[in-house]
């Protein structure tokens, strides 16, 4: 019987060749059906990257692209389905199983079309025919630290309207990987290079009469993979990075022009991937999953000269790769331990402070909540409780001192009552009760006569002189809070006295002097390359004059210069937090030397650490620290 004739709509090899071109978005058709059929491979991720994956074969489709890549993968199965027009379909199924003696696998690619109209002669009633092309792969790969080699035996089976043929052959591949040093925003970048030779042993088969042999194909590729933009996950206790891949392949089949393909992938948190590629056609795609996830989905969309292609693939990893299992994630046990200690001690101080607050033991409550605020400066509930404790402590002490002063006045004790009122004035200047008691004392002393009143005026002058001397000392120390308190004390004691008026004028100039002194000290320290000390003086200047334009300008200049030098990443920020946590724990334990040591290291690495500078100021206000540290 003569072979069946086919209509022009789907004539024999040309139909399959056209469908394959549409399906795969080929740069050029091969010289025969089988060459077209296997000139492009499976994989939603691979197609989305323009099939430039020779150097990054990181899923089971490495069976086709570069069998050497199977060595670096977990045990997995991969399935894919791609519909084409007129009932055509392209399917792939593969499995990889790593072992201590190498990785073994199995794969099958099948392209089939049904409902092809066939005729015995041109006038006959058509009959439905089908055509199927299938390739079976049995790969193996083995590797060392940076290099892996692989090969795959394959059988190509052709069935075209009942005409069958098959042949066997072999592919080989190699893959080299090398980890590079961190650079700029790249973290743990990796360079890889791959080489694959398809049909090193070329399959041959015969359909009807002519013998067909698949041409040899050479493909080489390079890729750069890196993590970027890390962020810390408390739940997983590790850094989660975005990742990026850039790849380039060169392809050459004897008798055809060489062509290049390229691909780009960006994966958010290393999981949600966006991809783009070019291999003569524009390819796009997206995916979910990575080597740490058991499930991976990929989708690709290709714009070809004959239409659009949508491809879906799925991979399930059912066992971990021995090598991958040895890759430790970026975990930070010291940081985690310090955070646990911070939470534990903060809660302990907060519980005791709340109880003291309920019992109206305000002074003890202040101590507890101050320690808790050092451990967790950003906790608003602790700040609120600390404020309530201070207000309660001030109110209780003021009530006691006011009561004692009034009792002394009522008892007619001039010296004792004057002492009580002066002490009250030092503790609570500007308080309404203080002003009332002071007025009551003055009326009492005037009633006592000139001697009592003159003695009080003399004591008042001595007190104003003491306030003036203390004020100047605090100007030199840069303690603006104490300066303000002393000024309120003078204004409450003798608001119209020339010394008080002089002190009010001095306060205005002293603030500018302190800011100028801090700025000068900052510049001197920065000239000596003592960066942390230089910024600390800027920080102190900002505490004195938060709205001062010169201070703001110098801080902004410092910030820009510091960021250019340091460029901190997520790991750096975690280490800074760990150092602050350690310093805070030393502080609340009274181990001031240990606290100072941690703060020095912290501020050396990050001079602008707000909480670190605030804790440093607390230490410098304690004489015990100076003695202990020096």
Backbone torsions as a table, in degrees:
resi	resn	phi	psi	omega
1	UNK	NA	135.9	178.1
2	UNK	-70.7	148.7	177.9
3	UNK	-60.7	149.6	-178.8
4	UNK	-70.7	141.5	174.2
5	UNK	-88.0	152.3	179.9
6	UNK	-119.3	153.4	-179.2
7	UNK	-69.9	165.9	179.2
8	UNK	-66.4	-25.0	-178.5
9	UNK	-59.5	-36.9	-174.0
10	UNK	-146.3	57.6	-173.2
11	UNK	-77.8	111.8	167.4
12	UNK	36.6	-125.4	-171.7
13	UNK	-62.9	-35.2	-176.8
14	UNK	-66.9	-33.0	175.6
15	UNK	-61.8	-50.4	-178.3
16	UNK	-63.0	-39.9	179.0
17	UNK	-63.2	-42.4	179.9
18	UNK	-66.0	-42.7	178.5
19	UNK	-62.8	-40.5	-179.7
20	UNK	-65.7	-38.8	177.3
21	UNK	-62.8	-44.7	178.2
22	UNK	-62.3	-44.4	-176.9
23	UNK	-62.8	-46.2	-169.8
24	UNK	-100.2	-9.5	-177.0
25	UNK	63.9	46.6	-172.2
26	UNK	-68.5	151.4	174.1
27	UNK	-73.7	-35.8	179.0
28	UNK	-158.3	149.4	178.5
29	UNK	-76.7	146.2	173.2
30	UNK	-76.2	177.1	-174.7
31	UNK	-79.0	-10.8	-179.5
32	UNK	-147.3	172.9	-173.8
33	UNK	-60.7	-49.7	-176.0
34	UNK	-64.2	-36.6	178.2
35	UNK	-61.7	-41.9	177.2
36	UNK	-65.5	-42.5	-177.9
37	UNK	-57.3	-43.2	-175.3
38	UNK	-107.4	12.7	179.9
39	UNK	-77.8	-13.2	176.0
40	UNK	-135.5	150.5	-170.3
41	UNK	-113.1	-174.8	-176.2
42	UNK	-86.6	-179.3	172.4
43	UNK	104.1	118.6	176.9
44	UNK	-63.6	-40.7	179.3
45	UNK	-67.5	-42.2	-178.0
46	UNK	-63.6	-46.4	-179.1
47	UNK	-63.9	-40.4	-178.9
48	UNK	-61.2	-25.4	178.8
49	UNK	-99.3	24.9	177.6
50	UNK	66.8	20.9	-177.4
51	UNK	59.3	21.2	176.3
52	UNK	-87.6	65.4	-172.6
53	UNK	-125.0	16.7	-179.8
54	UNK	-60.1	-34.1	-177.9
55	UNK	-96.8	-1.1	-178.4
56	UNK	-134.8	34.5	-179.6
57	UNK	-62.1	99.2	-172.3
58	UNK	-123.3	21.8	168.4
59	UNK	-145.1	-174.6	-171.4
60	UNK	-66.7	-18.2	177.7
61	UNK	-66.0	-6.0	171.9
62	UNK	-57.6	-22.0	173.8
63	UNK	-49.9	-39.5	-179.7
64	UNK	-89.5	-48.9	-169.1
65	UNK	-76.3	-45.8	-179.1
66	UNK	-162.6	97.7	-175.0
67	UNK	-59.6	-19.1	177.5
68	UNK	-63.8	-25.4	-178.9
69	UNK	-69.9	-15.7	179.7
70	UNK	-64.9	-26.1	-176.0
71	UNK	-62.6	-28.5	-175.5
72	UNK	-96.1	17.8	-174.6
73	UNK	-118.8	157.5	176.6
74	UNK	-77.5	167.1	173.6
75	UNK	-66.9	127.2	-172.6
76	UNK	-158.0	159.4	169.3
77	UNK	-119.4	148.1	-175.7
78	UNK	-134.1	132.1	179.4
79	UNK	-132.0	146.3	-176.1
80	UNK	-148.4	144.3	177.3
81	UNK	-139.1	130.3	178.0
82	UNK	-133.8	114.4	177.3
83	UNK	-81.9	147.0	172.1
84	UNK	-129.6	174.6	-173.1
85	UNK	-70.3	165.0	178.2
86	UNK	56.7	34.1	175.7
87	UNK	78.8	7.2	177.7
88	UNK	-73.7	157.6	-179.6
89	UNK	-154.0	150.7	178.3
90	UNK	-126.8	122.0	-175.6
91	UNK	-126.6	149.8	173.9
92	UNK	-140.7	139.0	172.2
93	UNK	-138.0	134.4	179.5
94	UNK	-148.1	158.2	178.4
95	UNK	-142.0	141.1	176.3
96	UNK	-128.4	136.9	178.6
97	UNK	-136.0	107.4	179.6
98	UNK	-80.8	149.7	176.2
99	UNK	-144.8	178.4	-179.7
100	UNK	-74.9	-7.3	177.2
101	UNK	-112.0	16.7	179.0
102	UNK	121.4	177.5	-179.3
103	UNK	-106.9	133.1	178.8
104	UNK	-113.4	155.9	-179.7
105	UNK	-159.7	179.6	177.1
106	UNK	-153.7	141.3	178.7
107	UNK	-150.5	155.2	177.9
108	UNK	-142.4	130.9	173.7
109	UNK	-116.1	131.8	179.9
110	UNK	-138.4	133.0	174.8
111	UNK	-123.4	124.4	-176.0
112	UNK	-140.8	150.6	177.1
113	UNK	-136.4	130.8	177.7
114	UNK	-108.1	173.4	173.6
115	UNK	59.5	39.5	172.2
116	UNK	-81.7	128.9	-179.5
117	UNK	-77.1	122.8	179.9
118	UNK	-121.9	148.7	-179.3
119	UNK	-133.2	143.8	169.4
120	UNK	-69.5	-45.3	173.3
121	UNK	-133.4	171.2	-174.8
122	UNK	-64.0	-25.4	-178.8
123	UNK	-93.7	-3.7	-177.5
124	UNK	-69.7	159.1	170.9
125	UNK	-68.8	129.9	-176.6
126	UNK	-68.1	151.4	172.0
127	UNK	-120.6	154.9	-179.3
128	UNK	-84.5	129.3	177.4
129	UNK	-120.6	169.1	177.0
130	UNK	-137.9	158.3	178.0
131	UNK	-137.8	135.8	-177.8
132	UNK	-138.0	135.7	173.1
133	UNK	-124.1	129.7	-175.6
134	UNK	-135.2	138.9	174.1
135	UNK	-126.5	129.9	179.8
136	UNK	-108.7	133.3	-177.1
137	UNK	-123.4	138.1	172.7
138	UNK	-127.7	93.0	-174.4
139	UNK	-94.4	162.0	173.3
140	UNK	-149.6	141.8	177.1
141	UNK	-143.7	153.0	177.6
142	UNK	-145.6	148.0	-177.0
143	UNK	-151.2	175.9	177.4
144	UNK	-122.7	-156.0	-174.5
145	UNK	-62.6	-45.2	-174.8
146	UNK	-119.9	-11.2	-173.5
147	UNK	-127.4	136.8	173.6
148	UNK	-133.6	149.3	178.1
149	UNK	-124.9	149.0	-179.7
150	UNK	-153.0	160.4	176.6
151	UNK	-150.5	162.7	-178.5
152	UNK	-146.6	125.0	168.7
153	UNK	-82.1	142.7	-178.7
154	UNK	-144.6	152.7	175.1
155	UNK	-122.9	130.2	177.6
156	UNK	-106.9	124.4	-175.9
157	UNK	-120.5	123.1	-178.4
158	UNK	-115.2	136.5	175.4
159	UNK	-139.9	106.1	-176.8
160	UNK	-120.1	99.9	179.1
161	UNK	53.8	42.0	178.1
162	UNK	92.1	-16.0	175.7
163	UNK	-85.3	121.0	-172.8
164	UNK	-120.2	156.6	175.1
165	UNK	-167.3	153.2	179.7
166	UNK	-151.2	159.4	177.0
167	UNK	-160.4	161.8	-177.9
168	UNK	-122.4	157.3	-179.7
169	UNK	-160.4	-164.3	-176.9
170	UNK	-151.6	144.1	173.0
171	UNK	-115.9	154.4	175.9
172	UNK	-136.2	160.0	179.0
173	UNK	-158.6	162.6	176.6
174	UNK	-142.0	148.7	-178.7
175	UNK	-142.2	129.7	179.7
176	UNK	-121.0	134.0	179.1
177	UNK	-129.5	143.7	177.9
178	UNK	-146.0	130.1	177.3
179	UNK	-84.3	133.5	-178.3
180	UNK	-104.2	170.8	176.6
181	UNK	-74.3	150.9	175.2
182	UNK	-59.2	143.7	-179.9
183	UNK	-149.1	126.4	-178.5
184	UNK	51.9	-118.8	-178.9
185	UNK	-89.5	-2.5	-177.1
186	UNK	-81.9	130.5	178.7
187	UNK	-119.4	124.3	-177.8
188	UNK	51.2	52.2	178.2
189	UNK	-66.7	150.9	-178.0
190	UNK	-132.7	131.2	174.7
191	UNK	-103.2	138.2	177.7
192	UNK	-138.0	149.7	177.9
193	UNK	-136.4	136.9	-177.8
194	UNK	-132.5	153.2	176.7
195	UNK	-139.8	132.7	175.2
196	UNK	-134.9	144.0	175.7
197	UNK	-124.1	110.9	177.9
198	UNK	-90.1	142.5	179.6
199	UNK	61.2	38.7	171.7
200	UNK	-56.0	-42.4	164.5
201	UNK	-106.7	109.0	-167.7
202	UNK	-83.6	128.1	174.6
203	UNK	-68.1	140.3	174.8
204	UNK	-127.5	145.4	179.4
205	UNK	-151.9	165.2	179.9
206	UNK	-125.9	124.6	173.1
207	UNK	-110.9	116.8	-179.5
208	UNK	64.8	-77.8	-175.5
209	UNK	-130.2	-48.0	-170.0
210	UNK	-80.2	137.8	175.9
211	UNK	-87.8	130.1	-179.7
212	UNK	-113.6	139.9	177.0
213	UNK	-127.5	129.9	179.8
214	UNK	-71.2	133.3	-177.7
215	UNK	-74.3	151.2	176.3
216	UNK	-71.9	144.6	-178.1
217	UNK	-133.0	134.0	179.8
218	UNK	-113.9	134.1	179.9
219	UNK	-141.6	130.1	178.1
220	UNK	-127.8	146.1	-178.4
221	UNK	-150.0	156.2	173.4
222	UNK	-130.6	155.6	-179.3
223	UNK	-153.3	149.4	173.5
224	UNK	-121.8	122.8	-179.8
225	UNK	-120.6	137.4	-179.3
226	UNK	-155.0	152.1	169.2
227	UNK	-88.5	145.4	177.3
228	UNK	-146.3	157.8	172.6
229	UNK	53.6	69.2	179.9
230	UNK	-80.1	153.0	173.8
231	UNK	-143.9	148.7	-174.4
232	UNK	-88.1	134.1	175.5
233	UNK	-105.7	112.1	179.0
234	UNK	-65.1	-38.3	-178.1
235	UNK	-62.8	-39.1	-178.2
236	UNK	-96.7	-8.7	-179.1
237	UNK	55.4	46.8	178.3
238	UNK	-157.9	165.5	175.6
239	UNK	-83.9	133.2	174.2
240	UNK	-106.8	124.1	-177.8
241	UNK	-110.9	148.7	160.3
242	UNK	-72.6	159.4	178.0
243	UNK	-135.1	153.7	-179.5
244	UNK	-137.5	144.6	178.8
245	UNK	-133.6	132.6	174.0
246	UNK	-126.4	126.5	-174.8
247	UNK	-134.9	154.4	178.9
248	UNK	-145.2	130.7	178.3
249	UNK	-123.3	149.7	170.4
250	UNK	-121.4	134.2	-175.2
251	UNK	-124.2	135.0	179.4
252	UNK	-142.1	124.4	171.8
253	UNK	-116.0	127.9	-179.4
254	UNK	-52.7	135.3	-179.2
255	UNK	87.7	-4.7	178.8
256	UNK	-126.1	160.7	177.9
257	UNK	-71.0	142.2	172.7
258	UNK	-71.4	148.8	176.5
259	UNK	-143.5	156.8	-178.3
260	UNK	-108.7	152.6	173.3
261	UNK	-137.8	154.8	-177.2
262	UNK	-143.1	157.5	-179.9
263	UNK	-148.5	153.8	178.8
264	UNK	-139.9	134.9	177.3
265	UNK	-133.3	137.8	171.6
266	UNK	-130.1	120.9	-176.5
267	UNK	-115.0	117.3	177.2
268	UNK	-72.7	127.1	-174.7
269	UNK	57.5	18.6	-178.9
270	UNK	70.6	12.8	-174.1
271	UNK	-122.7	-53.4	-176.5
272	UNK	-90.4	109.4	-170.7
273	UNK	-106.7	139.7	168.7
274	UNK	-116.7	136.4	-174.3
275	UNK	-133.8	153.8	174.2
276	UNK	-150.1	150.7	-180.0
277	UNK	-156.8	171.8	177.3
278	UNK	-147.3	125.6	175.6
279	UNK	-136.6	38.8	-170.5
280	UNK	99.1	-22.7	173.5
281	UNK	-126.7	156.9	177.5
282	UNK	-84.2	130.8	178.8
283	UNK	-126.8	141.8	-179.9
284	UNK	-136.1	160.9	178.1
285	UNK	-176.7	173.9	178.0
286	UNK	-148.3	162.1	-179.6
287	UNK	-160.5	166.2	176.8
288	UNK	-132.7	132.6	174.6
289	UNK	121.5	162.3	172.8
290	UNK	-153.7	-172.3	-173.5
291	UNK	-68.0	-17.4	177.8
292	UNK	-85.2	-14.1	-178.4
293	UNK	-97.2	142.1	179.6
294	UNK	-73.4	-22.2	-175.1
295	UNK	-122.9	139.0	176.4
296	UNK	-136.7	130.9	175.4
297	UNK	-115.4	141.0	176.8
298	UNK	-139.0	144.4	176.9
299	UNK	-134.2	141.8	176.2
300	UNK	-137.0	153.6	-179.7
301	UNK	-135.7	124.4	-178.0
302	UNK	-120.6	138.9	175.0
303	UNK	-103.5	108.8	-177.4
304	UNK	-109.8	173.4	179.1
305	UNK	-68.5	-17.7	-178.2
306	UNK	-108.6	1.3	179.8
307	UNK	146.8	-161.5	-178.5
308	UNK	-106.8	152.5	176.3
309	UNK	-132.2	132.6	174.1
310	UNK	-114.4	130.1	-178.0
311	UNK	-128.9	136.6	179.5
312	UNK	-123.4	134.9	177.2
313	UNK	-140.1	154.4	-176.0
314	UNK	-139.0	137.5	177.1
315	UNK	-134.4	135.7	178.5
316	UNK	-121.9	123.4	179.7
317	UNK	-98.7	113.5	-173.6
318	UNK	-101.6	-1.0	174.4
319	UNK	-158.1	149.5	-178.0
320	UNK	-81.5	149.6	176.0
321	UNK	-73.7	132.4	179.5
322	UNK	-53.8	-43.1	179.8
323	UNK	-67.4	-41.5	-179.1
324	UNK	-66.2	-34.0	-180.0
325	UNK	-63.5	-26.0	180.0
326	UNK	-81.7	-13.5	179.6
327	UNK	-76.8	109.0	-177.2
328	UNK	-78.5	134.3	174.6
329	UNK	-68.1	166.3	-177.6
330	UNK	-77.6	86.9	-178.8
331	UNK	-105.7	153.0	-172.5
332	UNK	-132.3	79.2	-177.5
333	UNK	-62.8	-42.9	178.6
334	UNK	-59.7	-40.9	178.2
335	UNK	-63.6	-45.4	-179.6
336	UNK	-60.9	-42.7	-179.5
337	UNK	-64.7	-41.0	179.7
338	UNK	-65.5	-36.7	177.8
339	UNK	-65.5	-40.1	178.3
340	UNK	-62.9	-41.7	178.9
341	UNK	-64.3	-42.2	178.8
342	UNK	-59.3	-49.0	-179.2
343	UNK	-62.6	-42.5	-177.1
344	UNK	-65.4	-48.5	-178.1
345	UNK	-71.3	-37.4	178.0
346	UNK	-60.6	-44.4	179.6
347	UNK	-63.7	-38.0	178.5
348	UNK	-63.3	-47.3	178.8
349	UNK	-63.6	-39.5	-178.1
350	UNK	-66.3	-40.5	179.0
351	UNK	-62.9	-46.9	-179.5
352	UNK	-66.5	-38.1	-180.0
353	UNK	-65.2	-41.1	178.8
354	UNK	-63.1	-39.6	179.1
355	UNK	-66.0	-42.6	177.3
356	UNK	-62.5	-36.3	179.6
357	UNK	-66.1	-41.2	177.6
358	UNK	-65.4	-36.6	-179.2
359	UNK	-83.1	1.5	-178.2
360	UNK	61.9	29.5	172.0
361	UNK	-92.2	72.2	-168.1
362	UNK	-66.9	-37.9	-178.6
363	UNK	-62.6	-43.1	177.4
364	UNK	-66.3	-38.0	179.2
365	UNK	-63.3	-39.5	177.9
366	UNK	-59.2	-44.4	179.6
367	UNK	-61.0	-44.9	-178.4
368	UNK	-63.7	-46.7	-176.8
369	UNK	-74.3	-27.8	173.8
370	UNK	-64.3	-41.9	176.6
371	UNK	-63.7	-42.1	179.2
372	UNK	-63.8	-36.6	-179.4
373	UNK	-71.8	-29.6	174.3
374	UNK	-66.7	-39.9	-179.9
375	UNK	-69.3	-37.0	-177.3
376	UNK	-137.7	78.1	-174.5
377	UNK	-61.7	-24.5	-175.4
378	UNK	-90.3	3.0	-178.1
379	UNK	-79.9	109.9	-176.6
380	UNK	-67.2	-31.9	-179.0
381	UNK	-66.6	-37.9	178.4
382	UNK	-66.8	-42.3	178.6
383	UNK	-61.2	-41.1	179.7
384	UNK	-64.8	-44.2	179.0
385	UNK	-65.7	-36.3	177.5
386	UNK	-64.0	-42.6	179.0
387	UNK	-63.1	-44.0	178.0
388	UNK	-61.0	-40.2	-179.3
389	UNK	-65.6	-42.5	179.3
390	UNK	-65.0	-42.9	178.5
391	UNK	-62.7	-42.6	178.5
392	UNK	-65.4	-39.6	179.4
393	UNK	-65.9	-44.8	178.8
394	UNK	-62.0	-44.0	-178.2
395	UNK	-63.0	-44.6	-178.3
396	UNK	-65.9	-45.8	-179.9
397	UNK	-66.0	-39.0	179.2
398	UNK	-63.6	-42.3	179.6
399	UNK	-60.9	-42.5	-179.2
400	UNK	-65.2	-44.3	-177.1
401	UNK	-70.3	-37.5	177.4
402	UNK	-64.4	-42.6	-179.9
403	UNK	-63.6	-42.7	179.3
404	UNK	-64.7	-40.1	-179.6
405	UNK	-65.6	-43.1	-179.1
406	UNK	-67.3	-37.7	177.8
407	UNK	-63.1	-38.2	178.5
408	UNK	-67.2	-38.8	178.5
409	UNK	-66.1	-45.4	-179.9
410	UNK	-64.6	-29.3	178.5
411	UNK	-78.6	-9.4	177.8
412	UNK	78.9	17.7	-179.0
413	UNK	-89.9	102.7	-175.3
414	UNK	-63.3	-52.2	-176.1
415	UNK	-65.4	-45.1	-178.8
416	UNK	-65.0	-42.8	-178.6
417	UNK	-66.9	-39.3	177.5
418	UNK	-62.8	-42.2	178.7
419	UNK	-63.3	-42.2	-180.0
420	UNK	-63.6	-42.5	-178.3
421	UNK	-68.6	-40.8	178.4
422	UNK	-63.4	-39.4	177.6
423	UNK	-64.7	-41.8	177.3
424	UNK	-62.2	-39.7	-179.8
425	UNK	-63.2	-40.4	-179.8
426	UNK	-66.7	-34.5	-176.2
427	UNK	-82.8	-38.5	-174.1
428	UNK	-133.8	63.2	178.9
429	UNK	-68.3	141.8	178.8
430	UNK	84.1	-8.6	179.9
431	UNK	-72.7	143.2	-177.9
432	UNK	-60.5	-43.8	179.3
433	UNK	-63.2	-37.5	178.0
434	UNK	-62.1	-45.1	179.6
435	UNK	-63.0	-40.3	180.0
436	UNK	-64.1	-45.2	-179.3
437	UNK	-66.1	-38.6	178.8
438	UNK	-63.1	-42.4	177.4
439	UNK	-62.3	-42.0	178.8
440	UNK	-62.2	-40.2	179.7
441	UNK	-64.8	-44.2	-178.4
442	UNK	-62.8	-40.9	178.5
443	UNK	-64.2	-41.1	-179.9
444	UNK	-62.6	-44.6	-176.7
445	UNK	-70.7	-34.9	177.1
446	UNK	-64.3	-36.9	177.8
447	UNK	-68.3	-27.1	-179.4
448	UNK	-73.0	-21.7	179.2
449	UNK	120.6	176.4	-175.2
450	UNK	-64.5	-36.6	-177.1
451	UNK	-62.0	-48.0	-179.6
452	UNK	-63.3	-40.5	-178.9
453	UNK	-69.4	-39.5	178.5
454	UNK	-64.4	-39.8	176.7
455	UNK	-60.7	-40.6	-180.0
456	UNK	-66.3	-41.5	179.9
457	UNK	-63.1	-38.8	177.5
458	UNK	-63.6	-42.5	178.8
459	UNK	-66.2	-35.4	178.2
460	UNK	-62.8	-41.7	179.3
461	UNK	-65.4	-40.6	178.2
462	UNK	-63.1	-39.4	-179.2
463	UNK	-67.3	-40.6	177.9
464	UNK	-64.7	-37.6	178.0
465	UNK	-65.2	-41.4	177.2
466	UNK	-61.5	-42.6	178.8
467	UNK	-60.2	-42.5	179.8
468	UNK	-62.3	-44.6	179.6
469	UNK	-63.6	-44.2	179.1
470	UNK	-63.5	-35.9	179.8
471	UNK	-61.7	-45.6	-178.8
472	UNK	-65.3	-37.9	177.0
473	UNK	-61.9	-39.7	-179.5
474	UNK	-74.8	-25.3	172.2
475	UNK	-63.0	-46.4	178.8
476	UNK	-63.4	-36.0	-179.8
477	UNK	-80.3	-12.7	-179.0
478	UNK	72.7	22.1	-178.0
479	UNK	-90.3	90.4	-175.7
480	UNK	-68.5	-34.7	179.5
481	UNK	-61.5	-43.7	177.8
482	UNK	-66.3	-37.1	177.2
483	UNK	-60.6	-44.6	179.7
484	UNK	-64.5	-40.9	-179.8
485	UNK	-64.3	-41.4	179.4
486	UNK	-65.4	-37.8	178.3
487	UNK	-64.9	-42.0	176.8
488	UNK	-62.7	-35.9	179.1
489	UNK	-63.4	-44.8	-180.0
490	UNK	-67.1	-41.4	-179.4
491	UNK	-65.9	-32.8	178.1
492	UNK	-74.3	-40.0	-176.5
493	UNK	-71.9	-49.0	-176.3
494	UNK	-148.4	79.8	-171.9
495	UNK	-62.2	-28.1	-176.4
496	UNK	-104.6	6.3	-179.4
497	UNK	-70.3	142.1	178.7
498	UNK	-56.4	-36.0	178.5
499	UNK	-64.4	-38.3	178.2
500	UNK	-67.1	-43.1	179.2
501	UNK	-64.1	-39.1	177.3
502	UNK	-63.5	-38.2	-179.3
503	UNK	-67.8	-34.9	178.1
504	UNK	-64.0	-42.5	176.5
505	UNK	-66.4	-38.3	-180.0
506	UNK	-64.4	-33.9	-178.3
507	UNK	-62.3	-38.3	-179.1
508	UNK	-66.3	-44.7	-179.4
509	UNK	-73.4	-31.4	-178.2
510	UNK	-64.8	-37.0	179.2
511	UNK	-61.7	-43.9	178.2
512	UNK	-65.9	-38.0	178.2
513	UNK	-61.9	-43.5	-178.0
514	UNK	-64.7	-44.0	179.0
515	UNK	-61.8	-44.6	178.8
516	UNK	-62.2	-40.4	179.1
517	UNK	-64.3	-42.8	179.2
518	UNK	-64.8	-41.4	179.6
519	UNK	-65.1	-39.9	177.2
520	UNK	-63.1	-46.0	179.5
521	UNK	-62.6	-38.0	178.6
522	UNK	-61.6	-45.7	-179.8
523	UNK	-63.1	-40.5	179.5
524	UNK	-63.6	-42.6	-179.9
525	UNK	-66.7	-39.2	179.4
526	UNK	-67.4	-33.2	175.5
527	UNK	-63.7	-33.3	177.5
528	UNK	-82.7	3.9	-179.1
529	UNK	65.5	25.1	174.1
530	UNK	-94.3	81.3	-168.4
531	UNK	-66.0	-44.6	-176.4
532	UNK	-64.5	-40.5	177.8
533	UNK	-67.9	-37.9	179.1
534	UNK	-60.6	-44.4	180.0
535	UNK	-72.7	-32.4	-179.5
536	UNK	-58.5	-40.4	176.9
537	UNK	-65.6	-36.8	174.4
538	UNK	-62.8	-40.4	179.6
539	UNK	-63.3	-42.4	177.8
540	UNK	-64.1	-39.6	178.3
541	UNK	-62.7	-36.9	178.8
542	UNK	-68.5	-33.2	177.2
543	UNK	-64.7	-35.2	-179.8
544	UNK	-76.2	-45.8	-178.1
545	UNK	-130.0	79.1	-176.7
546	UNK	-62.1	-23.1	-179.0
547	UNK	-102.5	5.8	-177.7
548	UNK	-68.9	126.0	-174.7
549	UNK	-68.0	-38.3	179.4
550	UNK	-63.6	-41.1	178.7
551	UNK	-64.1	-47.1	-179.5
552	UNK	-60.8	-39.3	-179.5
553	UNK	-66.0	-43.1	-178.4
554	UNK	-70.5	-35.3	177.1
555	UNK	-65.9	-42.5	178.8
556	UNK	-63.6	-40.7	177.5
557	UNK	-63.5	-42.7	177.6
558	UNK	-62.3	-43.2	-177.9
559	UNK	-60.5	-46.0	-179.1
560	UNK	-63.2	-43.0	179.6
561	UNK	-66.4	-41.2	-177.9
562	UNK	-67.7	-40.4	-179.3
563	UNK	-66.6	-33.5	177.4
564	UNK	-64.9	-35.1	-177.9
565	UNK	-79.7	-39.6	-167.0
566	UNK	-97.1	-44.5	-178.7
567	UNK	45.0	67.9	-175.5
568	UNK	-67.6	148.4	175.5
569	UNK	-116.1	-180.0	-176.2
570	UNK	-59.4	-39.0	-179.4
571	UNK	-61.8	-43.2	179.7
572	UNK	-59.1	-44.3	-178.1
573	UNK	-63.5	-37.6	177.3
574	UNK	-65.4	-40.5	-179.8
575	UNK	-67.4	-37.5	175.6
576	UNK	-61.5	-44.2	178.3
577	UNK	-61.3	-39.4	179.3
578	UNK	-63.4	-42.5	178.9
579	UNK	-64.6	-42.0	178.7
580	UNK	-65.1	-42.2	178.8
581	UNK	-57.7	-42.9	179.7
582	UNK	-65.0	-43.3	178.9
583	UNK	-62.2	-43.3	-179.4
584	UNK	-63.8	-40.2	178.8
585	UNK	-64.8	-39.9	175.7
586	UNK	-62.4	-40.6	-176.8
587	UNK	-62.6	-50.2	-176.6
588	UNK	-69.2	-20.6	177.0
589	UNK	-87.4	-1.1	-178.9
590	UNK	78.0	12.7	179.8
591	UNK	-94.2	76.5	-169.4
592	UNK	-71.3	-32.2	178.0
593	UNK	-64.4	-42.7	177.1
594	UNK	-65.0	-38.0	177.5
595	UNK	-62.7	-45.6	-179.1
596	UNK	-62.0	-41.0	-179.6
597	UNK	-62.3	-44.9	178.8
598	UNK	-65.3	-39.4	179.9
599	UNK	-66.0	-38.1	178.0
600	UNK	-59.6	-44.6	179.8
601	UNK	-67.2	-42.4	179.6
602	UNK	-60.1	-49.6	-175.3
603	UNK	-75.6	-19.4	171.6
604	UNK	-69.2	-37.9	-179.6
605	UNK	-83.1	-32.7	179.9
606	UNK	-143.1	86.2	-176.5
607	UNK	-60.2	-23.0	-174.7
608	UNK	-94.4	15.4	179.5
609	UNK	-67.5	110.5	-171.9
610	UNK	-61.0	-50.9	-177.9
611	UNK	-66.7	-34.5	178.1
612	UNK	-64.0	-43.4	178.4
613	UNK	-67.0	-36.3	178.8
614	UNK	-65.9	-41.1	178.8
615	UNK	-68.5	-34.8	176.6
616	UNK	-61.8	-41.2	178.0
617	UNK	-62.5	-40.3	177.4
618	UNK	-59.2	-42.7	-178.9
619	UNK	-65.7	-42.2	-177.3
620	UNK	-67.5	-21.8	177.1
621	UNK	-79.4	-5.9	179.9
622	UNK	-104.0	118.4	178.4
623	UNK	-60.3	-32.8	-178.1
624	UNK	-60.1	-32.5	-179.2
625	UNK	-67.1	-45.0	-178.7
626	UNK	-58.9	-45.4	-179.7
627	UNK	-66.2	-43.9	-174.6
628	UNK	-69.4	-41.5	-177.7
629	UNK	-73.2	-43.0	-178.8
630	UNK	-72.6	NA	NA
